[in-house]
Amino acid sequence: MVPEFYLVCILLVAFFMDFFFSRKSERDHEVYGGVIIGMMLVLPVRIALLSEPTEAFGGMYVASQAANVMKVILSIGTVIVLIMAEPWLKNEAQKYRGEFYMLMLSTLLGMFIMVSSGSFLLFFLGLETASVPMACLVAFDKFKKKSAEAAAKYILMATFSSGVMLYGISFVYAATGTLYFDDVANVLSSNYWASPLQIMGLVFFFSGLAFKLSLVPFHFWTADTYEGAPTPVTGYLSVCSKGAAAFAALVILAKAFGPMIEYWEYMLYVVIVLSITIANLFAIRQSELKRFMAFSSISQAGYIMLAVIGGTQMGMTSLMYYVLVYIVANMAVFTVISTVEQNNNGATQMSAYNGLYQTNPKLSFLMTLALFSLAGIPPFAGMFSKFFVFMAAAEEGSFWAYFVVFVALVNTVVSLYYYLLIVKAMYIKSSDNPLPTFKSDESTKIALGICTVGIALFGICSCIYDYLFAASAF
């Protein structure tokens, strides 16, 4: 449990530094932020050095190579969020910097536990460890009406979904007499057919997990929560939270519910088609950029779940690769949104980007690269990530799998249209009161630099995919 132990150490450092440092000293805040980000930069390197798969607590905690790689990806995403959040913390939440770091790290700790769980009990504890601090992060701008409203909706929906999931887990326990993934699979495989109790357990469990992934029809909280939360928190919620939940979904469906694949595959087909199609149609209608990105993230979650179909090693590889590419592309977009918001009196309307290229050409160009990657346009990394999840889904070989891939391909064209709406606003539309030219903060430049390098290189460097494939046995 080296990753979790190291993360707890960073949490303790964040706590004591916040306790002893002056909240009024700007120098103390700079040192504080530098120490935490520096320690977080060591975390993915330390996890990458772990090579031997191992277990703890009788198999309740499983540190597979795939889980460790997923933790590296989540750590990279968290580091990018911490860097891009610096201007916002400095301008609007300086004295709450300690609370922000501690809540962020607590959420990441919960995600680490989720991806290493070998039991439904530990998975649920990890899920709640990640969800409760996330609700606090959503409500971080507590004096803003939209932030309080977003947090209320998030916590209510999270509570209901957790209850539904726990209800499903109790059905699974009643049907099998165990909560360990491997033991559940052994009991299920010994039956000639699934009992109604087992089917209900599967349906309720997946319904609770689909909320965390904001899959249709469990997506209603997403747009309001994304709009009301602080922009760095929205970015974190859209990438790291989805990545951990998608990884856990693949592991649990393949390991625990593997003998019931004929049930959950068709359930996935319906949810994927609905998520991609409905989210794309609603994204076209949005004029507020954070709500726009909310529906984009629902659609992207549908694409991620294509990798779950079949529960194969190629599916695991393509899922981790997709999440890695999605993190750098989506965080580039949210970094630009946060920068524009900081320099335009908190405006996040799409109309605020009219004529942005004329006053801030570099920012517009980087935003365009990120949007093209999200849309899957070659030669950017997003095209390769979509190609690999399509291949993983088609590997299942059935008519319905091919049909779902075809629907996803058609929706890729639709997504290109609404991503180009932002590009059109920046490059073609004019504005009577355009955003003035401004100089980005150093941390913003670093975050955008990391994301842009990822967008350009992740699709070209095949060694990254080979590394993920070698580590994806679960």
N, C-alpha and C positions, 0 to 999 in steps of 0.2 A: 504493500500500500504506500509505496514511496511517493507517487504523485499527490495523493490525498494528504499525507503527512507534511510534504513540502508546502502545499497550499495552506494548510492550517498554520504552519510557521509564518507564512506571509501575512495571514489574517492577524496573528498575534502581533507581528511587527507593526501592521497598520493600526491596530488598536492602541498600542503603547505610544507610537509616534503621535497619534491624534491626541492622546491624553497629555503628553508633555509639551508638544509644540504650541506656540502661540497662534491663535486663530486670526490675529490681526496682522501678523507679519507676512508680507508677500514672499520674502526670502524663505521663510520656514515652509510655506506652501510649495514653493518650487522644489526645495530639497525633498519634501515629503513625496510629492508626485514622482520625482526622479528615482527615489529609492524603490517605491512600489513597482513602477514600470520596469526598472532595472531587474528586480527580483523576478518579475513575471517573464522577462525575456529569457531567463535561465530555465524556467519551468519546462517549455517544450523540448529544449535540448536535453534536460535531465530525463524526461520521459522517453525520448527517442533512444537513449542508451540502454533502456530496459529491453532485454531480448527474450528471456526465458518465460514462457507462460506459467502461471502459478495460480493457486487457489488459497483461500483463507476461510475460516469459520465453517469448515465442513462443506465447502463448495458454494456457500452463500455469496461470497465475493470471488469473482473470476477475473484475473488479469491476463486476458488473451492478447496476442499481438495486435489483433484488430482493434480491441478496446484501447490499447495504448496509443495506437496511431490516431484513433478518434479523439483521444484526450489531447494529443499534440495539435490537431486541427482546431479544437475548441479553444485551446490556450492561445493559439495564433489569433483567432477571432477576438478573444477578450483583450489581448494586447493592443490590437488595432483600435478597439472601442475606447480603451483607456487613453490612448494617444489622441484620438480625434475629439475626446471629451474635454481636453485641456482648456481650449478657449471658452467653452461654455462654463466650466467650473470656475475659471478665473473671473468671468464677467458676471455670472448670475448665482453661483452656488459655492463661492470660495470658502465660506466658513462651514459648509457641510461636506467638504471634500472627504473627510475621514469616513463619514457615514456612507458616502457613495462608494468608496473603495471596499468597505467591509461588506456592504450588501452585494456588490458585484462579485466579490470573491466567494461569498457564501453561496450565491447562486451557482457559480462554477463548480464548487465543491459538490453540490447536489447533482449536477450533471455528470461529474466524474463517477459518483456512486451509481447513478442510473446505468451508465454504459458498462460498468463492471459487475452489475448484479447477476447472480445466478439463481435468484429466488424472487418470487413475486413480492415477498415481504420487504426485502432490501430495496427492490426497485421502487416500491411505493414510498418508502422512507426517503429515497433519493429524489423522487419526483416532488415530494412536498418540501424538501429542503431547498430545491431549486425554485419552486413556485411562490412560496411565502415571501422571501426577500425580493423576488421579481415584482410582486404587487406593491411593495414599499418603493421600489425604484420607479414604477409607473406613477406613483403619487408623489414623486420627489418635489415637483413644483406645487406644493400643497396649497399655496395661496391663489393658484390659477384654477378657475372653475372647471375647465376642460380636463385638467390633470386629475382633479378629485373625482370627476365623473368617470374618467377612463379607469381609474383604480377601482372604483366601486363596481363597475361592470366586470372588470377582470377578476376581482376576488370572488364575486358572486358566481360567475360562470365557472371559475376554477374550483370553487367549493362543490357545486353541483356535479361537475365532471369527475372530481375525485370520489364523490359518493357513489356515482354510477360505476366507476372503475373498481372501487372496493367491493361493491355488490357483486360484480362479475368475478373478482378474485375469490370471494366466498363461495360462489357457485363452483368454481374450479376446484377449490379445496374439498367441497362436499362431494364432488364427483370422483376425485382422485385420491384424496387423503394426504396430499402433500402440496407444498408450495415451491419445491425446487423444479427448475425448468426441465432438467434431464429426467427426473422421476415422473413428472407430469406426462412427458412424451412417452415414457415406457408404459405407463398405465393406459394411455389413450391408444397406443399401438397394439395393446393386447386385446382391445375390443374389436368386434367385427364391424360395428357401426357406432356412431356417436350418439350418446343419449341426449334428450332434450336439455338436461341440466348442463352438459358440456357445451352444447351449442349456445345456450343462453349465457354461460360464462364467457365464451369467446366474444359474443356480440357486445355484451356490456363492457368487457375489458377494452375492446377496440374502440368503442364509442368514447370512453373516457380518454383514451390516448389520442384519438382524432381531434379532440378539443385542443390539446397541446400543440398539435400540428396545424391547427386551424383549417382542417379539411371540411369541405361542404358535406353535410349541412350543419356542421358544428363551428361555423366561422363567424357568427353574427357579432361576436365581441371584438373582432380583429380591427376593423376600420376605426371605431371610436377609440379603442385603446391606443392604437398607433398614432392617431391624431393628437390625443391629449397628453401622452407621455413625452418627456424631454426627448429631443431627437437622438442623442447618443443611446438612450435606453431603448428607443424604438428600433434602432439599428441592431442592438444586442439581442432584443427579443426576436427580431426577424431572422437572424442567422444562427446564433449559437443554440438558442432554445429549440429551434426546428431541427438542427443537426443532431443534437443529443436524442430528441424524441424519435426521429426517423431511424437512427441507428438501433435504439432500443426496440422499436417496432419490428425491424427485420430480425434481430436476434431472437426475440420472444416468439414471433410467429413461426420462425424456422425451427427453433429448438423445442419450445414447449408445445406449440400447436402444429408441429410438422405433420403428424398423422391426420390432422383435420384440414389439410391443404385444399381439398376440393370444396370446402365451405368458405374459407377466408379468401381464397383467390377471387371468387365471384364477387364477394363483398368489396374487395379492392378494386375490381374493374369498375363497379358502379361509382364508388367514391372518387376514383381518379378522373373519370370522364366528367362527373359533375363539378369537381373542384377546378379543373383546368378550364372548362367551357364557361361556367357561370362567372368565375373570377375574371376571365378575360373580357366578357361582355360588360361587367360592372366597372372594370377599370377604364373602359373607353369613356364612361359618363363622368369621371371624376375631374374636378377642377382644383382640388386641394391636394398638394403633392404627397403628403404623408398618407392620406387616405388612398391615393393612387398606388403608392408602394405597398399598402396593406393588401389590396387586391392582387397586386403583382406577386406578393409573397404567398398568397393562397394558391395562385396558379403554380408557382415554383414548388410548393409543397406537393402538389399533384404530380409534377414531373419527378420529384425525388422518390415518391412512392412507386413509380414505375420500376425502380430498381428492386423493390421488395417482392415483386411478383416472382414466384418460384422459389425464393429464398436460397439462391445459389451463391457460389463464391464470386462469380462475375457480377452478380447483383450487389454483393457487399462492396466489391471494388468500385463499381460505378457510383454507388451511393456515397462513399467516402470522397471520391474524386469530385462528384457534383457538389457536395457540401463545401469542400475546399475552394472550388472555383466560385461558388455562390457567395461565400464569405467575402472574398476580395472584391467581387463586382458590386455586390449590394452595399458593402461598407464604403466603397468609393462614392456611390450615389448619395448615401446618407451623410458622408463627410461634406460633400458639396452643399446639400440641403442645409446642414447645420451652419456652414460658413455664410451662406446667403441669408439665413435666418438671423445670425448674429449681426450682420451688416445692413439689414433692411427692416429693423424694428419688429423682428419676430414674424415676418411675412413668410408663409409657406404656400401661398397660392401659385398656381402654374403661371398666372399672368405676371408674377414678379420676375419671371425668367425671360420675358419678352425683350429681345435685343441684348441679351447678356453677352453674346459674342463680341459685340462692338466695344463694350467697356471692360470685359474680363475674358479675353479669348482663351487663355490657358485653362481656366476653370471650366469653360464651356467644352473645350476639346476633351479634357479628362472625363467629364460627365458623359460625353458622347461615346467614348470608348467603353465606359462601364455599362451604358444602356445597350450598346450593340452586343456586348458579351451576354447580358441578361436575355436578350432576344435570340441569341444563338447564331449570330452572323459570323461567318469565317472571316479572317483566320483567328479570331479571338478564342480564348479558352472556353467560353460558354458554349460554342458550337460543339466542341469535343465532348464536353460533359453531357450535353443533350444526346449526342450520338451514342455514347456509351450506355446511358439509361435506356434508350430505345433498343439497343442490342440486347441488353440484359432482359428486358421484357419480352422481346421476340424470341429469345432462347427457350422460353416455355413451350412454344411451338403450336399452341392451340389457335383455333379461329378467333376466339374472343381476345386473346392476347394480341394478335395481329390487328384486330379491330381497334383496340384501345390505343395501340401505337399509331395507327392511322389517324385517329381523332386527335391525338397529341400533336402529330405533325401538322395537321390542318390548323390547330390552335396556335402553333408557332408563328404562322403567317399573321394571325389576328394580333398576337402579342407584339409582333414587329410594328404593326400599325400604331398601337397606342404608345409604344416607346418612342416612336418617331414624332409623336405629338410634342414631346418635350424638346426634341432636337429642332423641330419646326419653330417652336417658341423662341429658342435661343438664337437661331441663325436667320430666320426668315421674317418673323413677326417684328414689327416696330413698336416702340412705346414712347408716349409723350413724356413719361417720367422714368427713364431707365435707371437701373441700379448703377450707382457711381462706381468708378474704378477704385478698387481697394487692394491692399496688400494682405495676403493670407498670413496667419500665424505660423511659426516654425513647426509646431506640432501638426498643424493641418497639412503642411507640405510633406512632412514625414509620412503621415497616414496615407495621403494620396499617392506618394511615391511607392510605398509598399504595395498598395492595391493595384496600381498601374503595372508594376513589374509582374505581379501575379497574373493579371489579365493577359499580358503579352507572352509570358514564358510558360505558364502551366500547360498550355495547349501544345507547345512546341517540344518541351523537354519530356520525352517519352519515359525517361527513367523514373519520373514521379509516379506514373501509372504502374510501371513495373514494380516499384517498391510497394505500392498499395496492394497490388495483386498478390505479391509474396506474403504480405502480412494479413491478408483478408480471410484466412481460414478461421472459422469460429465453431 
